């Protein structure tokens, strides 16, 4: 941190700080609904001063590390192994540098780690107290208001709890309360957007996200959308020619689309959403290919820093070399995790037993599939909050092998 000592800003950062400014004024009238208020609230609590936001994020990182350690202890790893793994996981460079960025990832990771700790308590023990269900529901509500995408999680957890010792009489049980706070967050903020924009959506980026999935078949749409299609295709081909990120084509085309259609951001996003729905419905095969492409990108890794802003000369090159090694190892571990997904699903069908590995596999696979269906872009950021869970799953899977290897080494 001493070698970097900078705040990392990205194009997304401005949209969070803008909402934070409105929240500090206690006035959301007319807000265009680009972001949900979970992360901007943290910025507002720092009075929109970025260095203090970074301090908050470092504190969240420390607390997340503590809960990661507690989670490993629940999973019956020793004190020493839990400590070493916690330190090792938190020394991966992108974990550190996300804490310097004005992005949701550190806050999302914090809630994901804490939620998973309590999920294990819920699903691995026979009795689910109302207090425990309330805590998980409240945390999931916060996670949803940070990123509405996570609205799927309470439904997955409710399903897993219901599957444990399944009986028809248990379909409706106390864990259904898990849905309360997330639904309040999701529907409540969507209603705020309805008042301000006229559209009942969790974020007005929704239409743009849908249209991003159509980038490779944008020309295969009815004449009604010829203007959007022609501009979209023109910028896609230009992006390919210039070796730019094709997933961001809709943003390259955004200004021209606004100019030619005469629509503002909110109206254009809605129109792009309608365009995307028609394109997907008319081209299911192309959409399936696109979903697979997005799903594949979910398993990548990314790091956010301002590469030229390191304080000590050549330290950026050293960090980059370390990151190349770490990211390569991380991708290999993710590939192993992906290969384990069908194994744990088959194991569950055979034994009907809810294990920590099955919980992790279900959550992560659901997230990977849903994000692939919804958007195409910075997909690696969707996987980041789940990376600790993937590493825990690998530790649990290969724990017997590591134990035998250690015993053999001690004996020798």
MARKELUM-971715 format. One record per residue (C-alpha): residue number from 1; residue in one letter; x, y, z. Coordinates in nm, 3 decimals, m for minus. Example, Ala and Ser with C-alpha at 12.3 -4.5 7.8 and 13.67 -1.06 7.14 Angstrom:
BEGIN
+-----+------+---------+---------+---------+
! pos ! code !      px !      py !      pz !
+-----+------+---------+---------+---------+
!   1 !    a !   1.230 !  m0.450 !   0.780 !
!   2 !    s !   1.367 !  m0.106 !   0.714 !
+-----+------+---------+---------+---------+
END
This chain:
BEGIN
+-----+------+---------+---------+---------+
! pos ! code !      px !      py !      pz !
+-----+------+---------+---------+---------+
!   1 !    x !   0.000 !   0.000 !   0.000 !
!   2 !    x !   0.289 !   0.236 !   0.076 !
!   3 !    x !   0.427 !   0.174 !  m0.272 !
!   4 !    x !   0.092 !   0.259 !  m0.435 !
!   5 !    x !  m0.092 !   0.501 !  m0.205 !
!   6 !    x !  m0.351 !   0.604 !  m0.462 !
!   7 !    x !  m0.725 !   0.593 !  m0.510 !
!   8 !    x !  m0.823 !   0.396 !  m0.819 !
!   9 !    x !  m1.106 !   0.552 !  m1.017 !
!  10 !    x !  m1.282 !   0.385 !  m1.309 !
!  11 !    x !  m1.569 !   0.499 !  m1.536 !
!  12 !    x !  m1.807 !   0.325 !  m1.293 !
!  13 !    x !  m1.672 !   0.521 !  m0.996 !
!  14 !    x !  m1.835 !   0.849 !  m1.102 !
!  15 !    x !  m2.183 !   0.696 !  m1.102 !
!  16 !    x !  m2.139 !   0.579 !  m0.742 !
!  17 !    x !  m2.000 !   0.913 !  m0.619 !
!  18 !    x !  m2.281 !   1.103 !  m0.795 !
!  19 !    x !  m2.548 !   0.904 !  m0.611 !
!  20 !    x !  m2.353 !   0.954 !  m0.287 !
!  21 !    x !  m2.368 !   1.331 !  m0.345 !
!  22 !    x !  m2.746 !   1.314 !  m0.383 !
!  23 !    x !  m2.774 !   1.105 !  m0.066 !
!  24 !    x !  m2.571 !   1.363 !   0.127 !
!  25 !    x !  m2.826 !   1.623 !   0.014 !
!  26 !    x !  m3.111 !   1.389 !   0.119 !
!  27 !    x !  m3.267 !   1.441 !  m0.221 !
!  28 !    x !  m3.311 !   1.162 !  m0.477 !
!  29 !    x !  m3.583 !   1.342 !  m0.676 !
!  30 !    x !  m3.519 !   1.297 !  m1.048 !
!  31 !    x !  m3.230 !   1.049 !  m1.003 !
!  32 !    x !  m3.187 !   0.847 !  m1.323 !
!  33 !    x !  m3.150 !   0.513 !  m1.140 !
!  34 !    x !  m2.811 !   0.406 !  m1.272 !
!  35 !    x !  m2.699 !   0.263 !  m0.937 !
!  36 !    x !  m2.856 !   0.117 !  m0.623 !
!  37 !    x !  m2.770 !   0.294 !  m0.294 !
!  38 !    x !  m2.582 !   0.025 !  m0.099 !
!  39 !    x !  m2.228 !   0.120 !  m0.198 !
!  40 !    x !  m2.291 !   0.496 !  m0.241 !
!  41 !    x !  m2.405 !   0.497 !   0.123 !
!  42 !    x !  m2.051 !   0.396 !   0.226 !
!  43 !    x !  m1.914 !   0.682 !   0.014 !
!  44 !    x !  m2.166 !   0.921 !   0.168 !
!  45 !    x !  m2.058 !   0.813 !   0.518 !
!  46 !    x !  m1.708 !   0.927 !   0.416 !
!  47 !    x !  m1.857 !   1.261 !   0.306 !
!  48 !    x !  m1.758 !   1.167 !  m0.050 !
!  49 !    x !  m1.388 !   1.188 !   0.041 !
!  50 !    x !  m1.217 !   0.904 !  m0.145 !
!  51 !    x !  m0.923 !   0.845 !   0.096 !
!  52 !    x !  m1.168 !   0.785 !   0.382 !
!  53 !    x !  m1.367 !   0.547 !   0.160 !
!  54 !    x !  m1.045 !   0.348 !   0.111 !
!  55 !    x !  m0.991 !   0.338 !   0.489 !
!  56 !    x !  m1.345 !   0.204 !   0.532 !
!  57 !    x !  m1.280 !  m0.059 !   0.266 !
!  58 !    x !  m0.959 !  m0.168 !   0.437 !
!  59 !    x !  m1.152 !  m0.211 !   0.762 !
!  60 !    x !  m1.416 !  m0.416 !   0.576 !
!  61 !    x !  m1.133 !  m0.627 !   0.433 !
!  62 !    x !  m0.997 !  m0.695 !   0.783 !
!  63 !    x !  m1.340 !  m0.795 !   0.916 !
!  64 !    x !  m1.396 !  m1.016 !   0.610 !
!  65 !    x !  m1.063 !  m1.186 !   0.683 !
!  66 !    x !  m1.173 !  m1.254 !   1.041 !
!  67 !    x !  m1.497 !  m1.413 !   0.920 !
!  68 !    x !  m1.306 !  m1.614 !   0.662 !
!  69 !    x !  m1.094 !  m1.751 !   0.947 !
!  70 !    x !  m1.408 !  m1.825 !   1.154 !
!  71 !    x !  m1.562 !  m2.000 !   0.852 !
!  72 !    x !  m1.258 !  m2.226 !   0.812 !
!  73 !    x !  m1.278 !  m2.312 !   1.182 !
!  74 !    x !  m1.645 !  m2.409 !   1.146 !
!  75 !    x !  m1.534 !  m2.637 !   0.863 !
!  76 !    x !  m1.298 !  m2.806 !   1.111 !
!  77 !    x !  m0.968 !  m2.675 !   0.983 !
!  78 !    x !  m0.713 !  m2.626 !   1.261 !
!  79 !    x !  m0.631 !  m2.282 !   1.403 !
!  80 !    x !  m0.296 !  m2.278 !   1.226 !
!  81 !    x !  m0.426 !  m2.392 !   0.886 !
!  82 !    x !  m0.716 !  m2.146 !   0.909 !
!  83 !    x !  m0.480 !  m1.860 !   0.988 !
!  84 !    x !  m0.234 !  m1.946 !   0.710 !
!  85 !    x !  m0.510 !  m1.987 !   0.453 !
!  86 !    x !  m0.672 !  m1.658 !   0.555 !
!  87 !    x !  m0.341 !  m1.473 !   0.520 !
!  88 !    x !  m0.267 !  m1.645 !   0.190 !
!  89 !    x !  m0.609 !  m1.571 !   0.039 !
!  90 !    x !  m0.589 !  m1.205 !   0.142 !
!  91 !    x !  m0.240 !  m1.163 !  m0.002 !
!  92 !    x !  m0.367 !  m1.213 !  m0.358 !
!  93 !    x !  m0.298 !  m0.875 !  m0.518 !
!  94 !    x !  m0.641 !  m0.801 !  m0.663 !
!  95 !    x !  m0.794 !  m0.841 !  m0.314 !
!  96 !    x !  m0.564 !  m0.566 !  m0.188 !
!  97 !    x !  m0.606 !  m0.337 !  m0.487 !
!  98 !    x !  m0.986 !  m0.365 !  m0.496 !
!  99 !    x !  m0.971 !  m0.200 !  m0.153 !
! 100 !    x !  m0.809 !   0.105 !  m0.319 !
! 101 !    x !  m1.077 !   0.130 !  m0.589 !
! 102 !    x !  m1.407 !   0.317 !  m0.583 !
! 103 !    x !  m1.596 !   0.003 !  m0.681 !
! 104 !    x !  m1.843 !  m0.225 !  m0.503 !
! 105 !    x !  m1.622 !  m0.533 !  m0.494 !
! 106 !    x !  m1.467 !  m0.497 !  m0.146 !
! 107 !    x !  m1.804 !  m0.426 !   0.014 !
! 108 !    x !  m1.964 !  m0.711 !  m0.181 !
! 109 !    x !  m1.688 !  m0.951 !  m0.077 !
! 110 !    x !  m1.735 !  m0.849 !   0.288 !
! 111 !    x !  m2.107 !  m0.930 !   0.284 !
! 112 !    x !  m2.051 !  m1.249 !   0.083 !
! 113 !    x !  m1.799 !  m1.387 !   0.335 !
! 114 !    x !  m2.011 !  m1.292 !   0.637 !
! 115 !    x !  m2.332 !  m1.427 !   0.477 !
! 116 !    x !  m2.162 !  m1.757 !   0.393 !
! 117 !    x !  m2.045 !  m1.793 !   0.755 !
! 118 !    x !  m2.407 !  m1.769 !   0.875 !
! 119 !    x !  m2.537 !  m1.985 !   0.587 !
! 120 !    x !  m2.312 !  m2.266 !   0.707 !
! 121 !    x !  m2.459 !  m2.228 !   1.056 !
! 122 !    x !  m2.808 !  m2.249 !   0.907 !
! 123 !    x !  m2.756 !  m2.543 !   0.671 !
! 124 !    x !  m2.508 !  m2.755 !   0.866 !
! 125 !    x !  m2.700 !  m2.754 !   1.193 !
! 126 !    x !  m3.037 !  m2.910 !   1.249 !
! 127 !    x !  m3.211 !  m2.614 !   1.412 !
! 128 !    x !  m3.266 !  m2.280 !   1.236 !
! 129 !    x !  m3.351 !  m2.018 !   1.497 !
! 130 !    x !  m3.555 !  m1.716 !   1.395 !
! 131 !    x !  m3.263 !  m1.495 !   1.504 !
! 132 !    x !  m3.026 !  m1.671 !   1.263 !
! 133 !    x !  m3.274 !  m1.651 !   0.975 !
! 134 !    x !  m3.331 !  m1.281 !   1.053 !
! 135 !    x !  m2.954 !  m1.209 !   1.046 !
! 136 !    x !  m2.907 !  m1.386 !   0.712 !
! 137 !    x !  m3.211 !  m1.214 !   0.561 !
! 138 !    x !  m3.085 !  m0.873 !   0.680 !
! 139 !    x !  m2.735 !  m0.934 !   0.537 !
! 140 !    x !  m2.878 !  m1.057 !   0.207 !
! 141 !    x !  m3.096 !  m0.746 !   0.197 !
! 142 !    x !  m2.783 !  m0.531 !   0.221 !
! 143 !    x !  m2.609 !  m0.742 !  m0.043 !
! 144 !    x !  m2.906 !  m0.693 !  m0.275 !
! 145 !    x !  m2.916 !  m0.315 !  m0.224 !
! 146 !    x !  m2.542 !  m0.307 !  m0.305 !
! 147 !    x !  m2.591 !  m0.513 !  m0.621 !
! 148 !    x !  m2.947 !  m0.616 !  m0.719 !
! 149 !    x !  m2.802 !  m0.911 !  m0.913 !
! 150 !    x !  m2.775 !  m1.100 !  m0.581 !
! 151 !    x !  m3.153 !  m1.122 !  m0.541 !
! 152 !    x !  m3.120 !  m1.486 !  m0.650 !
! 153 !    x !  m2.923 !  m1.587 !  m0.339 !
! 154 !    x !  m3.203 !  m1.601 !  m0.078 !
! 155 !    x !  m3.405 !  m1.826 !  m0.311 !
! 156 !    x !  m3.109 !  m2.065 !  m0.349 !
! 157 !    x !  m3.053 !  m2.078 !   0.028 !
! 158 !    x !  m3.424 !  m2.129 !   0.094 !
! 159 !    x !  m3.424 !  m2.412 !  m0.160 !
! 160 !    x !  m3.120 !  m2.579 !  m0.005 !
! 161 !    x !  m3.269 !  m2.556 !   0.345 !
! 162 !    x !  m3.595 !  m2.705 !   0.219 !
! 163 !    x !  m3.411 !  m2.986 !   0.040 !
! 164 !    x !  m3.241 !  m3.087 !   0.364 !
! 165 !    x !  m3.456 !  m3.372 !   0.494 !
! 166 !    x !  m3.717 !  m3.285 !   0.231 !
! 167 !    x !  m4.084 !  m3.346 !   0.304 !
! 168 !    x !  m4.380 !  m3.180 !   0.132 !
! 169 !    x !  m4.491 !  m3.039 !   0.467 !
! 170 !    x !  m4.154 !  m2.855 !   0.490 !
! 171 !    x !  m4.194 !  m2.662 !   0.164 !
! 172 !    x !  m4.321 !  m2.369 !   0.365 !
! 173 !    x !  m4.091 !  m2.325 !   0.664 !
! 174 !    x !  m3.938 !  m2.046 !   0.871 !
! 175 !    x !  m3.648 !  m2.004 !   0.629 !
! 176 !    x !  m3.893 !  m1.841 !   0.387 !
! 177 !    x !  m3.829 !  m1.528 !   0.593 !
! 178 !    x !  m3.490 !  m1.519 !   0.419 !
! 179 !    x !  m3.672 !  m1.360 !   0.125 !
! 180 !    x !  m3.813 !  m1.065 !   0.319 !
! 181 !    x !  m3.527 !  m0.814 !   0.339 !
! 182 !    x !  m3.384 !  m0.891 !  m0.008 !
! 183 !    x !  m3.729 !  m0.843 !  m0.165 !
! 184 !    x !  m3.779 !  m0.520 !   0.031 !
! 185 !    x !  m3.443 !  m0.396 !  m0.101 !
! 186 !    x !  m3.504 !  m0.503 !  m0.460 !
! 187 !    x !  m3.867 !  m0.398 !  m0.493 !
! 188 !    x !  m3.828 !  m0.085 !  m0.280 !
! 189 !    x !  m3.544 !   0.056 !  m0.489 !
! 190 !    x !  m3.723 !  m0.045 !  m0.810 !
! 191 !    x !  m4.022 !   0.157 !  m0.689 !
! 192 !    x !  m3.798 !   0.459 !  m0.625 !
! 193 !    x !  m3.677 !   0.426 !  m0.985 !
! 194 !    x !  m4.040 !   0.397 !  m1.101 !
! 195 !    x !  m4.118 !   0.730 !  m0.934 !
! 196 !    x !  m3.809 !   0.901 !  m1.078 !
! 197 !    x !  m3.790 !   0.748 !  m1.426 !
! 198 !    x !  m4.125 !   0.586 !  m1.495 !
! 199 !    x !  m3.969 !   0.239 !  m1.521 !
! 200 !    x !  m3.993 !  m0.026 !  m1.246 !
! 201 !    x !  m3.636 !  m0.160 !  m1.265 !
! 202 !    x !  m3.366 !  m0.215 !  m1.005 !
! 203 !    x !  m3.124 !  m0.018 !  m1.222 !
! 204 !    x !  m3.171 !   0.170 !  m1.548 !
! 205 !    x !  m2.860 !  m0.008 !  m1.678 !
! 206 !    x !  m3.086 !  m0.313 !  m1.715 !
! 207 !    x !  m3.179 !  m0.246 !  m2.078 !
! 208 !    x !  m2.819 !  m0.175 !  m2.175 !
! 209 !    x !  m2.707 !  m0.498 !  m2.006 !
! 210 !    x !  m2.967 !  m0.698 !  m2.201 !
! 211 !    x !  m2.857 !  m0.542 !  m2.529 !
! 212 !    x !  m2.491 !  m0.625 !  m2.455 !
! 213 !    x !  m2.580 !  m0.993 !  m2.490 !
! 214 !    x !  m2.687 !  m0.927 !  m2.850 !
! 215 !    x !  m2.359 !  m0.780 !  m2.968 !
! 216 !    x !  m2.276 !  m1.069 !  m3.204 !
! 217 !    x !  m2.622 !  m1.090 !  m3.362 !
! 218 !    x !  m2.742 !  m0.730 !  m3.341 !
! 219 !    x !  m2.819 !  m0.724 !  m3.715 !
! 220 !    x !  m3.071 !  m1.009 !  m3.684 !
! 221 !    x !  m3.363 !  m0.794 !  m3.569 !
! 222 !    x !  m3.689 !  m0.665 !  m3.725 !
! 223 !    x !  m3.694 !  m0.344 !  m3.932 !
! 224 !    x !  m3.849 !  m0.166 !  m3.635 !
! 225 !    x !  m3.504 !  m0.163 !  m3.473 !
! 226 !    x !  m3.304 !  m0.091 !  m3.791 !
! 227 !    x !  m3.156 !   0.235 !  m3.659 !
! 228 !    x !  m3.033 !   0.080 !  m3.334 !
! 229 !    x !  m2.913 !  m0.231 !  m3.514 !
! 230 !    x !  m2.719 !  m0.047 !  m3.784 !
! 231 !    x !  m2.538 !   0.180 !  m3.534 !
! 232 !    x !  m2.468 !  m0.114 !  m3.304 !
! 233 !    x !  m2.322 !  m0.328 !  m3.586 !
! 234 !    x !  m2.112 !  m0.038 !  m3.716 !
! 235 !    x !  m1.945 !   0.011 !  m3.379 !
! 236 !    x !  m1.904 !  m0.364 !  m3.328 !
! 237 !    x !  m1.713 !  m0.401 !  m3.654 !
! 238 !    x !  m1.505 !  m0.096 !  m3.568 !
! 239 !    x !  m1.423 !  m0.245 !  m3.226 !
! 240 !    x !  m1.315 !  m0.573 !  m3.387 !
! 241 !    x !  m1.101 !  m0.386 !  m3.641 !
! 242 !    x !  m0.932 !  m0.176 !  m3.371 !
! 243 !    x !  m0.888 !  m0.478 !  m3.140 !
! 244 !    x !  m1.103 !  m0.319 !  m2.867 !
! 245 !    x !  m1.323 !  m0.500 !  m2.617 !
! 246 !    x !  m1.625 !  m0.607 !  m2.823 !
! 247 !    x !  m1.834 !  m0.655 !  m2.508 !
! 248 !    x !  m1.826 !  m0.277 !  m2.458 !
! 249 !    x !  m1.963 !  m0.203 !  m2.807 !
! 250 !    x !  m2.293 !  m0.065 !  m2.679 !
! 251 !    x !  m2.096 !   0.197 !  m2.484 !
! 252 !    x !  m1.890 !   0.288 !  m2.790 !
! 253 !    x !  m2.219 !   0.338 !  m2.974 !
! 254 !    x !  m2.397 !   0.509 !  m2.686 !
! 255 !    x !  m2.344 !   0.874 !  m2.782 !
! 256 !    x !  m2.441 !   0.816 !  m3.145 !
! 257 !    x !  m2.748 !   0.620 !  m3.039 !
! 258 !    x !  m2.859 !   0.907 !  m2.813 !
! 259 !    x !  m2.800 !   1.160 !  m3.088 !
! 260 !    x !  m2.974 !   0.965 !  m3.367 !
! 261 !    x !  m3.270 !   0.844 !  m3.159 !
! 262 !    x !  m3.318 !   1.166 !  m2.962 !
! 263 !    x !  m3.368 !   0.964 !  m2.643 !
! 264 !    x !  m3.217 !   1.039 !  m2.304 !
! 265 !    x !  m3.020 !   0.778 !  m2.107 !
! 266 !    x !  m3.321 !   0.624 !  m1.931 !
! 267 !    x !  m3.540 !   0.613 !  m2.244 !
! 268 !    x !  m3.256 !   0.473 !  m2.456 !
! 269 !    x !  m3.181 !   0.202 !  m2.201 !
! 270 !    x !  m3.547 !   0.099 !  m2.202 !
! 271 !    x !  m3.552 !   0.092 !  m2.582 !
! 272 !    x !  m3.230 !  m0.112 !  m2.590 !
! 273 !    x !  m3.391 !  m0.354 !  m2.346 !
! 274 !    x !  m3.688 !  m0.401 !  m2.581 !
! 275 !    x !  m3.448 !  m0.439 !  m2.874 !
! 276 !    x !  m3.247 !  m0.699 !  m2.679 !
! 277 !    x !  m3.553 !  m0.904 !  m2.582 !
! 278 !    x !  m3.671 !  m0.922 !  m2.944 !
! 279 !    x !  m3.320 !  m1.010 !  m3.070 !
! 280 !    x !  m3.284 !  m1.287 !  m2.811 !
! 281 !    x !  m3.633 !  m1.427 !  m2.879 !
! 282 !    x !  m3.566 !  m1.434 !  m3.256 !
! 283 !    x !  m3.216 !  m1.585 !  m3.227 !
! 284 !    x !  m3.212 !  m1.845 !  m2.947 !
! 285 !    x !  m2.916 !  m2.030 !  m3.097 !
! 286 !    x !  m2.700 !  m1.718 !  m3.118 !
! 287 !    x !  m2.810 !  m1.621 !  m2.769 !
! 288 !    x !  m2.707 !  m1.964 !  m2.636 !
! 289 !    x !  m2.360 !  m1.915 !  m2.787 !
! 290 !    x !  m2.340 !  m1.573 !  m2.629 !
! 291 !    x !  m2.445 !  m1.708 !  m2.288 !
! 292 !    x !  m2.168 !  m1.966 !  m2.309 !
! 293 !    x !  m1.916 !  m1.694 !  m2.402 !
! 294 !    x !  m2.028 !  m1.483 !  m2.104 !
! 295 !    x !  m2.025 !  m1.788 !  m1.876 !
! 296 !    x !  m1.669 !  m1.869 !  m1.983 !
! 297 !    x !  m1.556 !  m1.513 !  m1.909 !
! 298 !    x !  m1.701 !  m1.537 !  m1.557 !
! 299 !    x !  m1.409 !  m1.759 !  m1.456 !
! 300 !    x !  m1.143 !  m1.509 !  m1.552 !
! 301 !    x !  m0.960 !  m1.278 !  m1.312 !
! 302 !    x !  m0.902 !  m0.905 !  m1.322 !
! 303 !    x !  m0.723 !  m0.638 !  m1.125 !
! 304 !    x !  m0.801 !  m0.268 !  m1.092 !
! 305 !    x !  m0.519 !  m0.024 !  m1.035 !
! 306 !    x !  m0.366 !   0.283 !  m1.199 !
! 307 !    x !  m0.054 !   0.115 !  m1.330 !
! 308 !    x !   0.152 !   0.434 !  m1.377 !
! 309 !    x !   0.066 !   0.583 !  m1.037 !
! 310 !    x !   0.293 !   0.377 !  m0.813 !
! 311 !    x !   0.510 !   0.591 !  m0.585 !
! 312 !    x !   0.832 !   0.393 !  m0.624 !
! 313 !    x !   0.990 !   0.352 !  m0.966 !
! 314 !    x !   0.963 !   0.002 !  m1.115 !
! 315 !    x !   0.751 !  m0.125 !  m0.825 !
! 316 !    x !   0.458 !  m0.144 !  m1.068 !
! 317 !    x !   0.656 !  m0.386 !  m1.283 !
! 318 !    x !   0.732 !  m0.603 !  m0.981 !
! 319 !    x !   0.367 !  m0.607 !  m0.878 !
! 320 !    x !   0.262 !  m0.687 !  m1.232 !
! 321 !    x !   0.500 !  m0.985 !  m1.242 !
! 322 !    x !   0.356 !  m1.112 !  m0.913 !
! 323 !    x !   0.001 !  m1.063 !  m1.044 !
! 324 !    x !   0.076 !  m1.260 !  m1.362 !
! 325 !    x !   0.185 !  m1.555 !  m1.148 !
! 326 !    x !  m0.102 !  m1.524 !  m0.902 !
! 327 !    x !  m0.368 !  m1.479 !  m1.171 !
! 328 !    x !  m0.236 !  m1.782 !  m1.362 !
! 329 !    x !  m0.255 !  m1.996 !  m1.046 !
! 330 !    x !  m0.600 !  m1.857 !  m0.968 !
! 331 !    x !  m0.731 !  m1.944 !  m1.314 !
! 332 !    x !  m0.595 !  m2.299 !  m1.282 !
! 333 !    x !  m0.773 !  m2.334 !  m0.947 !
! 334 !    x !  m1.095 !  m2.201 !  m1.100 !
! 335 !    x !  m1.070 !  m2.455 !  m1.382 !
! 336 !    x !  m1.034 !  m2.733 !  m1.123 !
! 337 !    x !  m1.338 !  m2.592 !  m0.941 !
! 338 !    x !  m1.543 !  m2.593 !  m1.264 !
! 339 !    x !  m1.448 !  m2.957 !  m1.321 !
! 340 !    x !  m1.574 !  m3.037 !  m0.970 !
! 341 !    x !  m1.920 !  m2.886 !  m1.030 !
! 342 !    x !  m2.075 !  m3.192 !  m1.203 !
! 343 !    x !  m1.906 !  m3.420 !  m0.950 !
! 344 !    x !  m2.076 !  m3.254 !  m0.653 !
! 345 !    x !  m2.414 !  m3.237 !  m0.827 !
! 346 !    x !  m2.395 !  m3.610 !  m0.903 !
! 347 !    x !  m2.279 !  m3.678 !  m0.547 !
! 348 !    x !  m2.582 !  m3.491 !  m0.411 !
! 349 !    x !  m2.822 !  m3.684 !  m0.635 !
! 350 !    x !  m2.664 !  m4.004 !  m0.507 !
! 351 !    x !  m2.645 !  m3.925 !  m0.134 !
! 352 !    x !  m2.908 !  m3.649 !  m0.091 !
! 353 !    x !  m2.672 !  m3.482 !   0.152 !
! 354 !    x !  m2.620 !  m3.105 !   0.184 !
! 355 !    x !  m2.245 !  m3.053 !   0.226 !
! 356 !    x !  m2.043 !  m2.728 !   0.238 !
! 357 !    x !  m1.899 !  m2.817 !  m0.103 !
! 358 !    x !  m2.247 !  m2.861 !  m0.251 !
! 359 !    x !  m2.361 !  m2.529 !  m0.102 !
! 360 !    x !  m2.064 !  m2.350 !  m0.258 !
! 361 !    x !  m2.100 !  m2.522 !  m0.595 !
! 362 !    x !  m2.471 !  m2.439 !  m0.609 !
! 363 !    x !  m2.422 !  m2.072 !  m0.522 !
! 364 !    x !  m2.127 !  m2.016 !  m0.755 !
! 365 !    x !  m2.269 !  m2.210 !  m1.051 !
! 366 !    x !  m2.602 !  m2.028 !  m1.017 !
! 367 !    x !  m2.422 !  m1.692 !  m1.014 !
! 368 !    x !  m2.210 !  m1.784 !  m1.318 !
! 369 !    x !  m2.513 !  m1.894 !  m1.519 !
! 370 !    x !  m2.738 !  m1.604 !  m1.422 !
! 371 !    x !  m2.479 !  m1.336 !  m1.496 !
! 372 !    x !  m2.413 !  m1.499 !  m1.832 !
! 373 !    x !  m2.783 !  m1.480 !  m1.915 !
! 374 !    x !  m2.816 !  m1.117 !  m1.805 !
! 375 !    x !  m2.505 !  m0.934 !  m1.924 !
! 376 !    x !  m2.181 !  m0.950 !  m2.120 !
! 377 !    x !  m1.894 !  m0.728 !  m2.012 !
! 378 !    x !  m1.677 !  m0.714 !  m1.701 !
! 379 !    x !  m1.775 !  m1.069 !  m1.608 !
! 380 !    x !  m1.465 !  m1.134 !  m1.395 !
! 381 !    x !  m1.595 !  m0.879 !  m1.144 !
! 382 !    x !  m1.901 !  m1.098 !  m1.095 !
! 383 !    x !  m1.685 !  m1.395 !  m0.997 !
! 384 !    x !  m1.455 !  m1.202 !  m0.761 !
! 385 !    x !  m1.684 !  m1.212 !  m0.451 !
! 386 !    x !  m1.713 !  m1.590 !  m0.493 !
! 387 !    x !  m1.341 !  m1.664 !  m0.527 !
! 388 !    x !  m1.286 !  m1.724 !  m0.155 !
! 389 !    x !  m1.574 !  m1.974 !  m0.163 !
! 390 !    x !  m1.415 !  m2.156 !  m0.457 !
! 391 !    x !  m1.084 !  m2.178 !  m0.272 !
! 392 !    x !  m1.262 !  m2.310 !   0.040 !
! 393 !    x !  m1.432 !  m2.575 !  m0.174 !
! 394 !    x !  m1.096 !  m2.686 !  m0.314 !
! 395 !    x !  m0.949 !  m2.703 !   0.036 !
! 396 !    x !  m1.236 !  m2.921 !   0.151 !
! 397 !    x !  m1.216 !  m3.143 !  m0.156 !
! 398 !    x !  m0.846 !  m3.215 !  m0.128 !
! 399 !    x !  m0.820 !  m3.199 !   0.252 !
! 400 !    x !  m0.774 !  m3.581 !   0.289 !
! 401 !    x !  m0.493 !  m3.581 !   0.032 !
! 402 !    x !  m0.317 !  m3.289 !   0.203 !
! 403 !    x !  m0.354 !  m3.460 !   0.540 !
! 404 !    x !  m0.205 !  m3.790 !   0.414 !
! 405 !    x !   0.080 !  m3.599 !   0.249 !
! 406 !    x !   0.151 !  m3.414 !   0.573 !
! 407 !    x !   0.139 !  m3.735 !   0.779 !
! 408 !    x !   0.377 !  m3.906 !   0.535 !
! 409 !    x !   0.615 !  m3.611 !   0.557 !
! 410 !    x !   0.608 !  m3.616 !   0.941 !
! 411 !    x !   0.662 !  m3.993 !   0.947 !
! 412 !    x !   0.957 !  m3.966 !   0.710 !
+-----+------+---------+---------+---------+
END
